[in-house]
Amino acid sequence: MLDQTKVPLLAAMNTYVHDKVIPFHTPGHKMGKGMHQVFADVVPRDTLALDLALMYELDDLHEPHGPIKAAQDLAADLYGADHSYFVVNGTTGGIYAMILTIAGPGDKVIVPRNAHRSIIGGIILSGAIPVFMQPEVDNELGLAMGVTPETVARTLQQHPDAKGVLIINPTYYGVATDLKKIVDIVHNYNIPVVVDEAHGPHLKFSDRLPVQALDAGADIVAQSTHKIIGALTQCSLVHCREGQIRVPRLKAMLQLVQSTSPNYILLASLDVARMQMATQGRELIEQAVDLANKARIEINKIPGLYCFGEEKLGNPGVHSIDATKVTVTVKGLGLKGAEAERILRQKYKIQVELSDVYNILFLITLGDSEREVEALVSALRDLAASHQGTRDFSAISRIYEAGKYPTPPEQVRSPRDALFGNTCMVPFNDAAGMTCAEIVTFYPPGIPILCPGEKITQEIIDYCHVLQSADMHISGPEDYLLNTIKVVD
């Protein structure tokens, strides 16, 4: 058994600093001595001294053999992986590496249509061809849920030559599909399950949360260790199991997408965050779940607000829910989510994680206490009492209740070819038959209608006009009014 109370990387860094080394190496501020006072006033000298460079006793992120390897081995032991790797350019870098590990130019990768843009970025870098699965949609919330096991099975039957299946666990809003069942389906095709678990580094530490991907049998997983638990921003972990993937290739792809000069303070925060979860994780995450459930109960007593929870279980694409994501639907107040976000920030000094047309999202983490939750509920109570808006969402509701989505567009070129090909802007109304070179997404529910390399149809053009007429938010295209669209020339 490994000693999870140890922080081998931070210990090695402290030893180096306390040894009073005279540095003739990068970074140029030389352990804080050359840092301008404006910055030194806000970052303690002891912290600046830990901004160190790659050297033998501090190990090499790309070829670890010392304290970084020891820290990564501790992470693998804690999470139940065969191997774990530190990532300091966010889960985006981890997702790039995972996709590059399983696919190359022309290979098919099955992904949810509501994939994060980093997944599309990884597909572009690899030259792979995405095969999109349509997630379920909750029309009441205006949110994409998970993809069902049945959708995964049907897609694999149609594309048995796919190199892997990528699943989101959980969604940004805390919704998880039946991942264990999906893993069993995919493994019958002898291909890997890749999981974007950016919003789930804490799932391991409470039985009241969705199952973490590794415990469901996934092969490669990327987690944003900074989102819910205690690492610094940009810090993530990539875990893998041997068998369905080539571990040396994963290591090579991680080297490809990460800096050769990683920030050691970020790396040390990963080391410490792992230790904190190993020694206090269950207590801290159970407390966060309790606080979130308390907030949910109180918010649902406020007229005009709705905070979904376990009542959604069993709906299509909803197998389990991460309670620490507190989604508050504000359309009952006649407000858009963005309007509620601004009011909360300006009047109550409360900042949401994100907002969409219907909702605002709050994250309850190990850094919260009763005080913060009480302030949040009090602010929402006052918001509901004093800020009645006049937004009419009936047009949006009618569109999605009708369920008449356009036929999914045909992928005629790889996203990479579309992005790097000769492109031009054309009137959107004249684009039928052309190949799209950008992403077009409407909120709600945040599912791309067009992606790079897909053929634009008249049906899609007409559908976009219907969504625009309902005053729905457009994201992705250079021309956010969608009067023009970028196409492959």
Buried (B, 14 or more C-beta within 10 A) or exposed (E): EEEBEBBBBBBBBBEBBEEEEEBEEEBEBBBBEEBEEEEBEEEEEEEBBBBBEBEEEBBBBBEBEBBBBBBBBBBBBBBEBBBBBBBBBBBBBBBBBBBBBBBEEEBBBBBBBBBBBBBBBBBBBBBBBBBBBBBBBBBBBBBBBBBBBEBBBEBBEEBEEBBBBBBBBBBBBBBBBBBBBBBBBBBEBEBBBBBBBBBBBBBBBBEBBBBBBBBBBBBBBBBBBBBBBBBBEBBBBBBBBEEBBEBEEBBBBBEEBBEEEBBBBBBBBBBBBBBBBBEBBBEBBBBBBBBBBBBBEBBBEBEBBBBBBEEBEEBBBBBBBBBBBBBBBBBBBBBBBBBBBBBBEEEBEBEBBBBBBBBBBBBBBBEBEEEBBBEBBEBBBBBBEEBEBEBEBEEBBEBBEEEEBBEBBEBBBBBBBBBBBEBEBBEBBEBBEBBBBBBBBBBBBBBBBBBBBBBBBEEBBEBBEBBBEBEBBBBBBEBEEBEBBBBBE
